[in-house]
Amino acid sequence: MDYALQHMGAEIEENAKPGRRRSKWVLLLLLPYLGLCFPIVYARSAPALWGFPFFYWYQFAWVILASLLLAIVYRKLKT
């Protein structure tokens, strides 16, 4: 029985995946969340951009920025 336990432990260690490396690039993904988390900061109409109140174009700008940040983080983690 002792022999089986020794080999089972070695087999588990061989199949264990190496620990994931944490990257600080992922922290960039918090920016869109924090930028949109407090609507009291951007819930206003001035300044308007092309006739759109600040509330709308600020959120739309974050859609574009979040896409860019996702692309940056993806490329950095891919390598």
C-alpha positions in Angstrom: 0.0 0.0 0.0 2.9 2.3 0.8 4.1 1.9 -2.8 0.8 3.0 -4.3 0.6 6.1 -2.2 4.1 7.2 -3.1 3.4 6.8 -6.9 0.0 8.5 -6.6 1.6 11.5 -5.0 4.2 11.7 -7.7 1.6 11.5 -10.4 -0.4 14.3 -8.9 2.7 16.5 -8.8 3.5 15.8 -12.5 -0.1 16.7 -13.5 -0.2 19.9 -11.5 -0.2 23.0 -13.6 2.3 25.7 -12.9 0.9 28.7 -11.0 -0.5 31.5 -13.1 1.6 34.6 -13.3 -0.3 37.7 -12.2 0.1 40.7 -14.4 -0.3 44.3 -13.5 -1.6 45.0 -17.0 -5.0 43.5 -15.9 -5.3 46.5 -13.5 -5.9 48.7 -16.5 -9.3 47.0 -16.9 -10.4 48.7 -13.6 -10.3 52.1 -15.3 -13.6 51.8 -17.2 -15.3 50.5 -14.1 -14.1 53.3 -11.9 -14.8 55.9 -14.6 -18.4 54.8 -14.8 -19.0 53.7 -11.3 -20.0 57.1 -9.9 -22.7 58.7 -12.2 -23.0 61.6 -9.9 -19.7 62.9 -11.3 -20.8 62.9 -14.9 -24.6 63.2 -14.7 -24.8 66.7 -16.2 -25.5 68.3 -19.5 -22.6 70.6 -19.9 -20.3 70.6 -21.8 -22.2 69.4 -24.9 -20.3 67.8 -27.8 -22.0 68.1 -31.2 -25.3 68.6 -29.4 -25.0 65.6 -27.1 -25.0 66.2 -23.4 -21.9 65.3 -21.4 -23.7 62.4 -19.8 -24.0 60.6 -23.1 -20.8 61.3 -24.8 -18.8 60.6 -21.6 -20.2 57.1 -21.5 -19.7 56.6 -25.2 -16.1 57.7 -24.8 -15.6 55.0 -22.2 -16.9 52.4 -24.6 -14.1 53.3 -27.0 -11.5 53.6 -24.3 -12.5 50.2 -22.8 -12.1 48.6 -26.2 -8.6 50.1 -26.5 -7.7 49.0 -23.0 -8.9 45.5 -23.7 -6.8 45.3 -26.8 -3.7 46.6 -25.0 -4.1 44.1 -22.1 -4.8 41.2 -24.5 -1.6 41.9 -26.5 0.5 42.3 -23.4 -0.8 39.1 -21.9 -0.5 37.2 -25.1 3.3 37.6 -25.2 
